Each structure stands twice: as C-alpha cells, then as structure tokens.
Amino acid sequence: MEKVKKARLDGILKKKAEGTMLQPLKLDLQNNCADLNKIVSYKPDNSFLIRVSGDSMVNAGISSGDIVLVNKSAKAQDGDIIMASVNDNLVIKRLKHCNGAGYMLMPENKDYGNIKIQPEDKFEICGVVTTVIKMFYTKPATRVL
C-alpha cells in the first residue's frame, strides 16, 4: 500500500503522494461557498449545460442523469468527447478523424456501435464536453451535515 503524507496548509488538509499534490478548492469561508463558474470555466456566451440521457459514455465517466458542460467555441480535436447533431439527433461521443475520410463517433460502452458519419448525413459538432457534474444526492437540501 502506498504511503500518503498529510500536511495542513491554510487550515485545509492536503495529501501528498509521490510528488502529486491534491489541490483543495479555494472556498469563500465568509459565505461557505466556492464559485462553480470559475472552477469549470463556465461562460454563458460560449458554453452551455445539458443533462445526459443514456449510458453510451459510461466508461468515460458520463452517466445518464449527469450534467455536462459543453464549450461551443473549442475546436474539436481527434479523441475529444463532443456533443454533436447527427441527422437531428443530439449525441455525446468520442470524436475520431478517419484519415481524410470524415468522422467516426465512438461510444465508451461496448454495448453500442460506432457511428460513421456519411457524406449524406446532416452533421454538426455542437461543442467539446469539458466538465461532467455528477448528482449523488438529489433531494432538497434540508439535512444538516
């Protein structure tokens, strides 16, 4: 088992393992909150949030019910997880460039097949998925921690 050294910095516990430092969120202790907009680089003019439906990307950590942040202005690169419109259907898949022969959209679940974009397909990349927000507790926040 790997030994983990612990250090207390600015009243927040950090763990150091083999030179890797886990950085805590910078909290606004006055209001007991963190600015999620800054953490995920959310900018309303070039990004949007959308709730995921389906399990084709579970092995990439994206599950049904999760919320993803999609950056509309990021240029999609080979291997990026993107949101696309394919024949008027929205999908979230991994982008694969096919050596000048178009695109392949690949799921991250072996139960689903690849989508080869054909020349006659109506295809548009909506943006690059940059963040996944997982909801573990969805009841109203009435309990005290």
GIURKA-V881624 format. One line per field, one symbol per residue. phi: phi as a letter, one per 30 degrees, with the letter a starting at -180 (. if undefined). psi: psi as a letter, one per 30 degrees, with the letter a starting at -180 (. if undefined). Layout:
BEGIN
phi->???
psi->???
END
This chain:
BEGIN
phi->.ddcdcbcbhicdccbbhiccdddddcdddchbbddeddchdbedbaacbddbjbdcddciccejdcccccdcdddcejddbcbcbhicdbcbddbdchicjbbccdcaddccdcddcedddbbddlcdcbbccccbcdedcdcd
psi->kkkkkkkjkhgkklkkjhfkkjklkjkjfeghlkjeeeeghkjffgllkkkkklgfgefggjlkflkkkkjffkjklkflklklkjhgkkljlkkkkihfgblkkklhkffllljkklefkjkkkflkkfkkkkjejglkiflk.
END
